[in-house]
Amino acid sequence: MYKRELDSKLASNAEIRAILLYGEDSFLVGYYGEKIAQEILKKDCEKNSFYFSEFDFNSAIACFSQGSLFGGESLVWIKADKKIPKKQLDSLIAALEKNGSGYLILEFYQAENKSAAEYSLDCKALAGSFKGKNIYEARFFSLNAGESFGILREYANGFGLKISDFSLRKILEQQNYDLGLSVAELRKYTIFDSEINAENIENLGYSLGSIEYEEILELMFDRKPYLNLLEKFLEQGFEEIPLIAEIQKYFFQLFLFSSHIKLYGNATSEEVLGYKLPVNLLEKKKRRAIQIGQEKFLKIFCVLNRWHEDSIRGITKGNGFLRALIKIQAILE
């Protein structure tokens, strides 16, 4: 089923004994996992969490075999990015059905070393085990702006914040409609007793989503018009030397991905950057890296170095970004 049907079941308090949550929106996978778990835990139920590499089949199935230490039911809540063997998953669900008690939530995320197609195949395989009475699987897609706003409003109310719809939308825009980042940004305003207004967000907000210069570069890569966005970027003002450093970093990361893929056939962000990127951002960087050959990287770095030199000498006079973009676009064509 999809998000709308799951929302309907939750609204009607339909019983959910086991559910697989997956899809392209990882925030929703975790959001609904938490939502369902909290409803289950309102009952006389003991939570047993297994996060990623912590999953142990014997320990998980023992929760259903032995029940809760306190005499109630057990919730087995698994977060995983590696496919659980079908035999193990079937055994967990069979034990749950045989006992007539207990609950299972499986949040399944896309691993960094898996393509979207491979993840889709794994999801399909897992979904085959989630059949039976009160046993479901739910697939999530990216939210539209209205749906994102609705969930952010839910969090704002839960945090007890006084904030207008306009200000909430401003946070979403600031974080490029990334709900995970928007919720994290919203959480920091919980220290305020007064209403959160647009001025607070302008002064205290920090964009952790795609930065505007990256949006411009993405449009350039896709051969789409970027002058309107560039104009807005220039109007808000920027310091040229730090901007050059950020753009050099952007292309250097792509160069690292390109080199790693050329040597080993694939790349994870942990191998290349030393930290984990969201799956969609990782796939985008890998795709961009493959678009640029080694010789083109050299030419791009020469353009950026010249821009840096001209900026220090005061030659660019604020139009260095546009000049660099035009040159880089010509290199990429």
C-alpha angles and dihedrals in degrees: 000000000000136000096275094053092046090051089053092052092048091048091052092046091239112179115257113192097169133005139176115211120195144134145109095301106072092183091062092048090058094037094056092040089058093043094052093042092053091053091050093047091057085074125069091284137138119219119227111184126196114184120195110292090017092072113119118178096206092052092046096051091044087063089064095039096050100028124209120334086229095054098258133099128293130236115206106199115187128186111189143161095186121074113255110228111262092235091056094045092047089050092052093052093043090053091049092050094043093053093044088220140077134060136244128200119181117187107192118195132186111259119226092241093053125084121226089256092052091047090051091053091049091050091051091051092050093046089060089070095053099082129124144060112337090354116123147167123212128196122201132206130191113290125241120236094266094052091047090051091050093055093045089051088052090055092045090054091046090053090050092238124163102221134141125235089247092057092046090053089049090057090049091051091046090055093043091248092297101149096199092055092041092054090048090050091047092051093062091061091063089093090070122091094188127070116286109236137183091266091058090051093048093049101037104024120104121196110231093166125081106324115231095248088056090052088054091050091049091053089049091052090051092048091241127141111275104166095099092053091043090053091053090047092052092046093057090055132234142194109253102212095052089045091054090050091052093049091047088052090049093055094039090057089051089049090053091050091047092051093046093049091048091052101039106018094243141031140209122205091239090058094045105032103018095240138070122263126199109269096246092051092046092052091048093052092048091049092050092046092055090051092063122068123212093256091052091052089055091052092048092051089050089054092050093046091051090049089052092050093046091048092054090050092048094242099124097058094195099311096087094103093056092045091050092048093052091050094046091047089054090051093051095050 
